[in-house]
Each structure stands twice: as structure tokens, then as C-alpha cells.
Amino acid sequence: MLVSEYTIPGVLVRDHFVDVPLDWKKPDGASIKVFAREVCDPARKQEKLPVLLFLQGGPGGKSPRPVGGGPSWLGEALKNYRVVLLDQRGTGKSTRIESATMAGFANGKAGADYLSHFRADSIIADCEHLRKTVFGGVRWETLGQSYGGFLTLTYLSQAPEGLAACYVTGGLAGLSATADDVYRRTYPRVAGKNREYYQRYPADRDRIARIAACIAADDVRLPDGDRLTVRRLQTIGIDFGMAPGYENVHWLVDEAFSDPEETRFSDAFLASVMSLTSYDGNPMFAALQESIYGQDNGATSWAAERIRSEFAEFGEEGRPLYLTGEMMYPWMFEEIRSLRPFRDAVEALARYDGFEPLYDPARLVSNEIPVAAAVYFDDMYVDAELSLATAGDVGNVRAWVTNEFEHDGVRQSPAVFTRLRQMVRERGGPLG
């Protein structure tokens, strides 16, 4: 259903809501609403343009909003496409899941059962419904950033007939990698990013050590009342994998104290740390982080927490203090206000061992849909070696390996999307 149509500078916008089953195996059961924003060049609104579906990173990430032209790839895409910006179920305007949602469940199992319907298989079923009911069943192209690449592999496994071509940036998942496999590879990469950070900003070794010492010695409260602990401070390292990440962390800690004696934290520092680590805007990112690796390979069982014990350099007493990355830990659902209502459900998810496969290796090996993938050699979040193995196990994939960009390369430069499109065109272009 088309809800509204309006024009902002340089972009025609059409907003769509569709009803979909909560559980696609029970199409006559409870339903939810999925929202998608269609955008195109206003001067071309009457043209029959090819359609590009953007698959946002995450999990639990809403689509980008076209503010100030949007991310760099969007301006490039609008030259040729009608672009669909999907809020994946549970995010943005698509039956959003947040604290109040989880507070309504009687117990953790009920909450976990609900969250289990918000994984990649359900998201792709939503995409197919949207394609058929709103966009006339036309084959569309997809651009999958990070977790959007995981979704692409699920799409190729479930419904390749809906696809004309796929572009993936920093998101070729290991097809059979367990959560343990992923984090055992991730911690060394994050450690390497920490070393690079301290080489760039050597004075931050002592400054961050001083910040950690003050936090450990006192009851430091964030503006929302949460206590700031050293382990929560360490989670700001999640930004290290993005292009401006080192600078973002450096300038944050540079103004940590209000007084020359460094005895009192500044209000700005505490507010920024709260914002960076609170997950008010995307609690699903934390709640579903490990379950995206759950297939028919057993329970994830808080893999990031367990594997962390194998890497002593990430201890809270370590100096220099190593910051962590995209890992989610059970204590976060106790200490962080916005995540507390998710605690019991996420505990149940961590113990769940019945996740169905998200990928079909037999179907993927015979894939005929052209796929071009950027593999970022120094990617902190998605292991390049696993990505290249997947590229070899999926038919019709061409990989471009580069260290020119960090994980957010497609947002930083239109050259990434341009090159991937060229790679597909050189092989005959998208399917008709």
C-alpha cells in the first residue's frame, strides 16, 4: 500500500507499508507491518527504471534516510535506478522492536520465540513479498552492505528467481562458520586495530589508562543513570573498523576530563559514551548479533564472552587497555538500560540449538545470478579469509579484494558501488 509521495531536494520519495506474516510458515497467523521507502530522481519518476534493493547492515539496522543526499552510493544509484530502502522487520518503521515490546512477554522463551522470526530467512521472505506485491514481480538488483551481504546469500539460497544481480560490500559470510569460528578470528583483528590506534595516538595509552582507573575507583554514572564500567568503556572500540573510527575515539577521550588535574569527567564525555554504548536506536543489533551465526550447528552460548578468555590482552586490567569490537556480552543486558528488557529472551536465544540453516550450499554452488563483492582485506568485522572461501563456494561470484577502504567503504566513496556495477557489466550485465 502506497502511504505517501513527496519530493525533497533531488529525490522523489514514495513510502510503502505491507502486511506480512510474523511467521512465514504460518501465513494465516499473526501479522506485522514492513516499511520500504522508494526513491528516485524526480525528473525520471515516469520512467521504467531498474530497481535496486538496498540491504542494510546490522543485524537490526534500519535503512539509511535520504538526508543531505544520503550515503555516497545513493547519489550514484539514483542516476540509474529506482532505489528501495527497506526497514528490515523489527527496525525503523517496520513493527519496531524495543524495550516496551520485550517487556510484554511473559518469559524469556516467549521473547526468544518472537525474536526468532526476525532473522535473515524471514527478512528475505518479506523482500520477495514486497517485490511481487508492490514492484510488479520485476527481478531487482540488490546492494548488500555488511550483514546485507549475509542476507544476499540467504536470498540466493531461497529465491534467486527474484534477483537480476547482486552487489556485496564487506559482507560475504562464512557459509558454515560457527559463532566460535567467527570470534576466534575476530579478536586478533581487533587487537591489531588497537595496536594501530595506539601507534597513531601514543599519548592515548596513558589517557585511556587514566580514564579506566578513574572509572574503576569510583561510581561513575552516565546521564541516564547507568553505571559506567571499564568493560562498557571498552566497547567504544566498535568504531575502530570504520574509516573515521580512530579519530572518533581519540577526540572522545581527548576531552574526557573537565579539569587540568583530570579528576572529574566532562559532561560531554559522559553523554557521548552513553550515546555510543546505549543501543536505544538499535537494540536488535545487540540482541541478534550472535544468532546470525546460528544455523544447524548448535547453540551460540555467548561465543564472544567465552572466546574472549582466550585473548588475555582484552582484560580490564590490561595496559594499554584494549577496546573491543562488535562483540556482545551477557553483562551488557544487565548493565545497559535499553537492553535490560531483552535479557531473558537473549539468554534463551543463546541456549537455543534448533536454528535452521540460512544458506543452501548446493543451490549456491550452482548459482547463476551475477554477484560482485568487495572484500576489504583489513575488515575488522567480517573475516576476509572466510569471505574469499565463500566467493569460491558460490557460483558466478567475482571478488574484488582491496585495502583501500575500511568496512564502510561503500558509504565513504561512490567508487565502490561503481566498480561493482562495472564488474557485473563486464560479464554481460544483470539478468533480464
Secondary structure, DSSP 8 states (H G I E B T S, - for coil): -EEEEEEETTEEEEEEEEEEESSTT-TTS-EEEEEEEEEE-GGGTTS---EEEEE-SSSS------STT-SHHHHHHTTT-EEEEEE-TTSTTSS---HHHHHTSSSHHHHHHHHGGGSHHHHHHHHHHHHHHTSTT--EEEEEETHHHHHHHHHHHH-GGGEEEEEEES----SS--HHHHHHHHHHHHHHHHHHHHHH-TTHHHHHHHHHHHHHHS--B-TTS-B--HHHHHGGGGGGGSTTHHHHHHHHHHT-BSSTT--SB-HHHHHHHHHHH--SS-HHHHHTTTGGG-SSS----SHHHHHHTT-GGGSTT-SS-----S---TTHHHH-GGGGGGHHHHHHHHH------S--HHHHHT--S-EEEEEETT-SSS-HHHHHHHHHHSTTEEEEEESSS-TTHHHH-HHHHHHHHHHHHTTT-S--
